[in-house]
Amino acid sequence: MPQLKHFPLPDTGEGLTEAEIITWHVAAGDTVTVNQIIVEIETAKAVVELPCPFAGQVSQLLVDVGQTVEVGVPIIAIDIDPNGPAGAGASADGQTVNGSKPPEEAEGRVANLVGYGPRTGAATRRPRKQSGSSTPQAQAPAPQAAPAPPVVPAPSVVPARAAAPAAGEQARTTGRVPLAKPPVRKLAKDAGIDLRTIIGSGADGVITRDDVTSAVAAAAAPAGPIAGQRPREERVPIRGVRRATAQAMVHSAFTAPHVTEFLTIDVTPMMELRARLKTHPAFQGVKITPLAFAAKALCLAVRRTPDVNAAWDEQAGEIVYKSYVHLGIAAATPRGLVVPKVREAQDMSLRELAEALDSLATTAREGRTTPADMVDGTITITNVGVFGVDTGTPILNPGESAILALGAIRDMPWVVDGQVVPRKVCQLALSFDHRVVDGQQGSQFLADIGALLAEPGLAMTY
């Protein structure tokens, strides 16, 4: 006879304690298979797709979209066939409904979803706040503290779509949450539109941007004294990427003694080389950006000043020197600032770096950067030039000793052989941890990067 199993929210392997349910890809009554993607969750670091560890029929979705739950809390119940592919035994949370205990438990082990580590200790579901509340009660916990207090959903800016009661009723009746891409989900969330009230016009019922725009227009009917007027104030809970970023930056700013140095350089030769490479057969189909040149220059400069790639280990009382470069690239996304890493960047050619950066940027914009891709960095570049900004004083990522800011490249007057001529000019800024990097070392590192960008041929001498 069928057996009911509960799948608890797993620890994704990075010590995360909670996550928000973003999208359910299944509903009660659906048939699921092993490793089928059933839900998307948003952690403090990324949006993660979770596969189902067993096959069967969905009995109940235990957590609503938008609810934040702790690791270990059951999120879905599935009826399985004991004689099917999943086999008989325990539920994913170590419990059984038919009275039998799993062999893993008998041996002192707990069954876990492949790819996620075990978690000890019981966890309870985060209590939900009634939708009528407009004041968030979330508070960022101290590092290594107990799980965060309840997170209150953000108040809606626009009422839910009133012109589609049938769609909303159908979605709530079936329990199904229509599919939508992350940018469309964000558009709906910012507008206060519940995706469950919309019937998608895309393939397989996927909700499109036009669907959300139509819902916003339909919901803009007079709801108060003044139709369509935005509230004078809007309160949004501090959670997810924003909370994690804030905690990391505050910790870094008040732990590591920051020093920032600046350098203005003529990058005309680099831009000329970039133009030539665009037509070179070896670089066909590759997007060569100034950031790729900066990444290559940084990796070469690290060889001469390895201290900038080291880390201060306060607990061990040691400085950790690293022979590898896991290059972090600060990326602005709809979810906030994320810093995914290019692994083993020191071994990459210019073309390989350009391809890695392009792939990394695409994944980040789509909100698909995994938590594992945002840890263990050794040094970072932040490209403020893409926003037309000349320079800044970047804050170190925790655990790193240097971060380079790449400014905008502008046509500016420059003195060449005693003559003032227009040149391509860029400003660099380097922040470093003065506990690890002395002024001479930081200055040498910044000067080396500047020299390589001003005269790419110098790379032959490294």
Sequence and secondary structure as in RCSB ss.txt:
>XXXX:A:sequence
MPQLKHFPLPDTGEGLTEAEIITWHVAAGDTVTVNQIIVEIETAKAVVELPCPFAGQVSQLLVDVGQTVEVGVPI
IAIDIDPNGPAGAGASADGQTVNGSKPPEEAEGRVANLVGYGPRTGAATRRPRKQSGSSTPQAQAPAPQAAPAPP
VVPAPSVVPARAAAPAAGEQARTTGRVPLAKPPVRKLAKDAGIDLRTIIGSGADGVITRDDVTSAVAAAAAPAGP
IAGQRPREERVPIRGVRRATAQAMVHSAFTAPHVTEFLTIDVTPMMELRARLKTHPAFQGVKITPLAFAAKALCL
AVRRTPDVNAAWDEQAGEIVYKSYVHLGIAAATPRGLVVPKVREAQDMSLRELAEALDSLATTAREGRTTPADMV
DGTITITNVGVFGVDTGTPILNPGESAILALGAIRDMPWVVDGQVVPRKVCQLALSFDHRVVDGQQGSQFLADIG
ALLAEPGLAMTY
>XXXX:A:secstr
  EEEEEE    SS   EEEEEEES  TT EE TT EEEEEE SS EEEEE SS EEEEEE S TT EEETT EE
EEEEE TTSTT SS  TTS  SSS   HHHHTT     TTS    S         TT  S       TT S    
      SS   SS HHHHHHHHHH     B HHHHHHHHHHT  GGG    SGGG B HHHHHHHHHHTTS  SS
STT   S       HHHHHHHHHHHHHHTTS EEEEEEEEE HHHHHHHHHHTTSGGGTT    HHHHHHHHHHH
HHHH GGGG EEETTTTEEE  SS  EEEEEEETTEEE  EETTGGG  HHHHHHHHHHHHHHHHTT   GGGGS
S  EEEE GGGGT         TT SEEEEEEEEEEEEEEETTEEEEEEEEEEEEEEETTTS HHHHHHHHHHHH
HHHH GGGGGG 
